[in-house]
């Protein structure tokens, strides 16, 4: 049973970089083609897609995050990571990592981590 | 961006009821529409993908329909564990996916 688990600091200071890692267990990230996504959730904006990465390291990011996002993958550790630069209070959210299963007719987030709360505050 | 609007934002129902939740896209998205269930303090759970396909392990009382811009999630014979918040999500512009604002299903 594949599982995802987010890890990283729960508190980040304004203007600094938020860094989170998602560890995949119970299976390999390269056993089949999937995308590996980050999503965040706030009471005000709801669920917001941040970006995705595949096992080769190809990325796509939400344009609304204006170039502050970087994602990377380390298949030897079965991990992928999120970096979000120049954070403000608006980046306070629950951050989820998730696996995206896809084919020609769908792109669905079928396995999610439990989520981690990140607060931006001095 | 494709915007997704769900209706209603909240509804109350009783165990055994049949409920429908609607989702509308600002442009056609064919059948690239998924539904999720989220309970407090938990991650969303995939229920329906590609508008009408039941995710493995999801009870058959859940069903989805629609295509183009208008979609519906139906829950037949509500069970106590179904009271949660439901989200639609478009994947037409993959991977730039967007979610609806959610529909909170409460016990009457």
Contacts between the chains, C-beta under 8 A, distances in Angstrom:
chain1	res1	chain2	res2	distance
A	35	B	95	6.0
A	37	B	95	7.2
A	46	B	87	7.7
A	46	B	99	6.0
A	46	B	100	7.9
A	46	B	101	5.3
A	46	B	102	6.1
A	47	B	44	7.2
A	47	B	87	6.2
A	47	B	89	7.6
A	47	B	99	4.1
A	47	B	102	7.9
A	48	B	99	7.6
A	49	B	95	7.5
A	49	B	96	6.8
A	49	B	97	4.9
A	49	B	98	6.8
A	49	B	99	7.6
A	51	B	95	7.9
A	52	B	95	4.4
A	60	B	95	4.7
A	60	B	96	7.0
A	62	B	96	6.7
A	63	B	96	7.6
A	96	B	43	5.6
A	96	B	44	7.9
A	98	B	43	7.7
A	100	B	95	7.0
A	101	B	49	8.0
A	102	B	91	7.7
A	102	B	94	6.8
A	105	B	31	6.7
A	105	B	32	7.4
A	105	B	50	5.0
A	106	B	31	7.9
A	106	B	32	6.5
A	106	B	34	6.9
A	106	B	49	4.8
A	106	B	50	4.0
A	106	B	53	7.5
A	106	B	91	6.1
A	107	B	32	7.1
A	107	B	91	3.6
A	107	B	94	4.1
A	107	B	95	6.5
A	107	B	97	6.6
A	108	B	34	4.7
A	108	B	46	5.6
A	108	B	49	4.0
A	108	B	50	7.6
A	108	B	55	7.7
A	108	B	89	7.9
A	108	B	91	6.8
A	109	B	34	7.6
A	109	B	36	7.6
A	109	B	44	7.3
A	109	B	46	6.2
A	109	B	89	7.6
A	110	B	46	4.9
A	110	B	49	7.7
A	110	B	55	6.8
A	112	B	43	3.8
A	112	B	44	6.2
A	112	B	45	7.5
A	113	B	43	6.5
A	114	B	42	7.6
A	114	B	43	5.9
A	115	B	43	5.4
